[in-house]
Amino acid sequence: MKILVAQIPTGKVRRLSFYAAAMAFFMMVVEPTSASANMQFYVTIPSEATTPQPASESDLPADTTPSLLELDGVKNVDASTMALLSLAIRQVELAREPQGAKQVAKALIAEKYQWGEEQYSCLNKLWTKESHWNYKARNKVSGAHGIAQALPATKMEIVGTDWRTNPVTQISWGLKYINERYDSPCKAWSKFKRSRWY
């Protein structure tokens, strides 16, 4: 990674490096085919100088050229993409706790499946029994893993390779699995009550 940045305070450079690394990781996960060439981020960093420059130095306008970050893969990232990345990161952090995971599941249900409150209630009962909405849950006997208790756990790779650490990946996979196999969480819950698995 090559960074060309001039006169930026150390704290901003660290934050900029973190955001650039997070963005590169996100782009590699979401768009792996685009991440194979040279990736470029253009970031404009405002100057913190609060004192005016003396007139004797120069009458040239201030340099507003964006700083250049060169990463692997060709990609120009705009503010809306960075906002989406920020939202995705917040969603993952929220879902690391059971209450947050439930909120994320509700949002995904509303966005992708349009199931009502009754269906969410069945999902809540099902995943509370399976994992207590704990993304680190693992059945030592069967090897089932995550909030939805995928068996084998590697099934979740169809949604994301980060299934071990990303509760949103686990929730997304679980909802997709329930929709494809049972049509609704209540049907999956009925199956679970009969056989102790779904």
Residue pairs with C-beta under 8 A, 6 or more apart in sequence:
1 20
1 24
1 69
1 70
1 71
1 72
2 69
2 70
3 13
3 17
3 20
3 67
3 69
3 70
4 67
4 68
4 69
4 70
5 13
5 16
5 45
5 67
5 69
6 67
7 47
8 16
8 45
8 67
9 48
12 45
16 43
16 45
16 67
16 69
19 82
20 41
20 43
20 69
20 71
22 85
22 89
23 41
23 77
23 81
23 82
23 85
24 35
24 39
24 71
24 72
24 73
26 85
26 88
27 34
27 35
27 39
27 73
27 75
27 77
28 35
28 73
29 160
29 161
29 162
31 75
34 73
34 74
34 75
35 72
35 73
35 75
36 72
36 73
37 72
37 73
37 74
38 70
38 71
38 72
38 73
38 74
39 70
39 71
39 72
39 73
39 74
39 75
40 68
40 69
40 70
40 71
40 74
40 75
40 76
41 68
41 69
41 71
41 75
41 76
41 77
42 66
42 67
42 68
42 69
42 76
42 77
43 66
43 67
43 69
44 64
44 66
44 67
45 67
47 62
88 168
91 104
91 168
92 166
92 167
92 168
93 100
94 100
94 101
94 103
94 104
95 101
95 103
95 104
95 135
95 167
95 168
95 171
96 135
96 167
98 132
98 133
98 134
101 133
101 135
101 147
101 167
101 171
102 124
102 133
104 167
104 168
104 171
105 120
105 123
105 127
105 171
105 175
106 120
108 171
108 172
108 175
109 115
109 119
109 120
109 123
109 175
112 175
113 119
113 175
113 179
115 123
115 184
115 185
118 186
119 184
119 185
119 186
120 185
122 184
122 185
122 186
122 188
122 189
123 175
123 178
123 185
123 188
123 189
125 189
126 185
126 188
126 189
126 192
126 198
127 133
127 147
127 148
127 174
129 192
130 137
130 144
130 147
130 148
130 149
130 192
131 137
131 146
131 147
131 148
131 149
133 147
134 147
135 146
135 147
135 165
135 166
135 167
135 170
137 145
137 146
137 147
137 149
138 144
138 145
138 146
138 153
139 145
139 149
139 151
142 151
143 151
143 152
143 153
144 150
144 151
144 153
145 151
145 153
145 156
145 163
145 164
146 153
146 156
146 163
146 167
146 170
146 173
146 174
147 167
147 170
147 171
147 174
148 170
148 171
148 173
148 174
148 177
148 178
150 156
150 163
150 170
150 173
150 174
150 177
153 163
153 164
154 163
155 173
155 177
156 163
156 169
156 170
156 173
157 163
158 173
158 176
159 169
159 172
159 173
159 176
160 166
160 169
160 172
160 173
162 169
163 169
163 170
163 173
178 184
178 185
178 188
178 198
181 188
181 198
182 188
182 191
182 198
188 198
189 198
191 197
191 198
192 198
